[in-house]
């Protein structure tokens, strides 16, 4: 009897199903996945660290200034430090992985700032977003060291005619000043420098491919900037300008005689006259041009009239 009472009073073990042992591996697996993500972000998805040297970096901020290409952010400035000779500023920039092909020899980097030139204002967006670095891709070997340029490089124009206009003084002509033919802009000034003897200014200009046939060996060039003032006996003084652009930023105009010479070659040199003669403006040679997307006249096409109803 006592034995039965003792057995009834003893506690009974309760058997419970243990949690799966694999749950214990979630913590190390998660930590390993996080490490892999950091490795991917820092060494795979992130592009190269490049160095750009500028003479003036006013407006740039470390950790804030962007590097952009085609309006999209592709990197960020990390550090700004002076070089040992105090002549340049070393700008260290981290590019995105998608922009790693921009780190090649021949790529050009410049700082976009608000700028007033030739009567127009560029870089207005930087007033709100701040100055940024833009890039023109190169096609050389991979590299991570670049020398920045001061201004945006001119876009290439395949087939354009490159000429040199020799002037006694630069006057109002600037880079990007237009080149006119019959008051129509057909090209632009790409640069200038003193002649080797220092007695003249050599102005480099280019004329677009479709208008290049207009430039002949006997073409005449003159300064088209500023105001053109004429005095008449009955009308008095009359002032005119080709355009507001030429009035503020200078310009060059040319004309070709009615008996045009041979087509000008790349590198041809012309003299810049201070003013145009009336007879030059009256020249009207017939020179065929191959203008792109020029719609033909309907009256010159066969069967241009709609068919009569039967």
Phi, psi and omega in degrees: 000311179298327180293321179294321179294321180294320180294324180290330183277349180288140178291148179254139180286138178255120182265120178243148181282124183288154176294149180302136183294335184292340178297334180293339182274355181296322182294308179294327178294318178297319179295320179294320178296322179294321177296318178297323178295317178297320178296318178296317182294320187272336186237340182252303183287331181277140180278191185286159173265118184245160179237128180238132180257124177238155175279330182216124182242027179301133182099344178271147180225130178295134179080001183227320183291136181265156166251126184237154174215122184057035177081001181250139179289128180235004180180179181211143178288130181261312182219155175230118181221145177286147174284165185296331180271002177063019182264339182219168174245129180272117182252113179266127187227138175258122178269156174286158180300326181289346183251016184296333180287350176282344179277068181226154177300136183101344176291138182246130180245138176214162182262128179267120179228162172298133186215134176257118182212132175055037176079004178236155179248128178243160178073026181298330182296338181288343177297326180267312186273344184093160178298150178216169180258130177249166185216144170247121188296146171252175182230026180270199180286153178301137177206164179232017178232129184222152172254114183293153177255157186281330184226161178298128180291153178291140178291142180290145176232095180302134178085356180291151179268122179260125181229171177234131178246120182269124182234153177287333178207157182285325182054232186268001182290136180228172169298140182076001174300140184285155170250124187253152167222118186055041179067009177257128178292123182237359181189194181202160176279132182254347180169178180198159177197164177290148174294162184300334178265000178073010185261357181205170176249128178262111183262121177271133180219160176223145178245133183304152185304319184290338180254000182302325179298344180289335183273118180241168182299334180256019176291152181244134180244147176212164181285121182252011180275163177074199182263142174256112186254129178240142177248130178238155183293321184254331183268346182077208182274135176234131180244137180212161177219149181299316181199164176297329179296315180288331179294320183267325187244009179078172180181165178232138177235153178219161177219155181238134182301162180295337172252080187296146177276197180291152178302140179290145179262162176302134180090001179298144183249132178233153176271139178265117176276150182289319180224159180267145172273149182300324182295329178296318181291342180271352177297137181216070179286151175266107183235115180297135177240149178250082183277136180287147175054036178271115183287130179290153177290138183291332182282354179260358181266145176292144178057040181284340178276144179294145181295145178287143180293141179278000000 
